[in-house]
Amino acid sequence: LANAITALRFPLAPLCAWSILNDAPTLAAVSFGVAVASDLLDGRVARLRGEVSRLGGLLDHTSDALFVAAGLAALASLGRIPWLLPPLVLLAFIQYALDSRVLAGRKLRTSRIGRLNGIAYFVLLGAPLIRDVLGLSWPAPGLVFALGWLLVASTGISMADRGWAFWLSRRAPASPGG
């Protein structure tokens, strides 16, 4: 059940992007709201039902990355956020998954800045969607664009930090008996 809830975000990603590109703010905001609700619910359901798994964690993070990258790409194509952010979101996720060695069956290793960036990607996507559907003037388009550049910088810092930690871990001598 938890993985099915998570999987809802996969078809919502192109729907949200299409809605943004085709000036359908209500549909964009609703698809965003359902995606956020599913993200808040899936982990709770997994823990409640004893369904927590590495696959579920990977599925959750993958669906998050694809959802925000698709929505941010739509915003970028309209010039509302920096074009560099959507591919950086995907590259950061790929680095996160590979660095965690998730394909070897290991658990995903989060970092504080990576976790904060993940939340900020959703906020940056949702803020203009909610603003537009409610007909608000805040946050101003210039502020959204500037916050996009801030996320470009923090994503780059996060990727450099994760790369540095990975490089240091490869240079460390093997522990005795291990």
Long-range contacts (C-beta under 8 A, 24 or more apart in sequence): 1-45, 1-49, 1-51, 2-42, 2-43, 2-45, 2-46, 2-49, 2-51, 2-52, 2-56, 3-42, 3-46, 3-51, 3-55, 3-56, 3-59, 5-38, 5-41, 5-42, 5-45, 6-38, 6-39, 6-42, 6-56, 6-59, 6-60, 6-63, 7-59, 7-63, 8-34, 8-35, 8-38, 9-35, 9-38, 9-39, 9-63, 9-64, 9-66, 9-67, 10-63, 10-66, 10-67, 12-38, 12-67, 13-63, 13-66, 13-67, 13-69, 13-70, 13-71, 14-70, 16-67, 16-70, 16-71, 16-74, 17-70, 17-71, 17-73, 17-74, 18-74, 20-71, 20-74, 20-75, 20-78, 20-129, 21-74, 21-77, 21-78, 25-129, 25-132, 25-133, 26-133, 28-71, 28-129, 28-132, 28-133, 29-129, 29-130, 29-132, 29-133, 32-71, 32-125, 32-126, 32-129, 32-130, 35-67, 36-122, 36-126, 39-63, 39-64, 39-122, 54-102, 54-105, 54-106, 54-107, 54-108, 57-107, 57-108, 58-97, 58-102, 58-108, 61-93, 61-96, 61-97, 61-108, 62-93, 62-97, 64-118, 64-121, 64-122, 65-89, 65-90, 65-93, 66-90, 68-121, 68-122, 68-125, 69-93, 71-125, 71-129, 72-121, 72-124, 72-125, 72-148, 75-125, 75-128, 80-128, 80-141, 80-144, 80-145, 80-148, 81-124, 81-144, 81-145, 81-148, 82-145, 82-148, 82-149, 82-152, 84-152, 85-124, 85-148, 85-151, 85-152, 85-155, 88-152, 88-155, 88-156, 88-159, 89-121, 89-155, 91-159, 92-117, 92-155, 92-158, 92-159, 95-159, 95-162, 95-163, 96-162, 99-162, 99-163, 99-166, 111-158, 111-161, 111-162, 113-154, 113-157, 113-158, 113-161, 114-158, 114-162, 116-154, 117-151, 117-154, 117-155, 117-158, 120-151, 120-154, 121-151, 124-148, 124-151
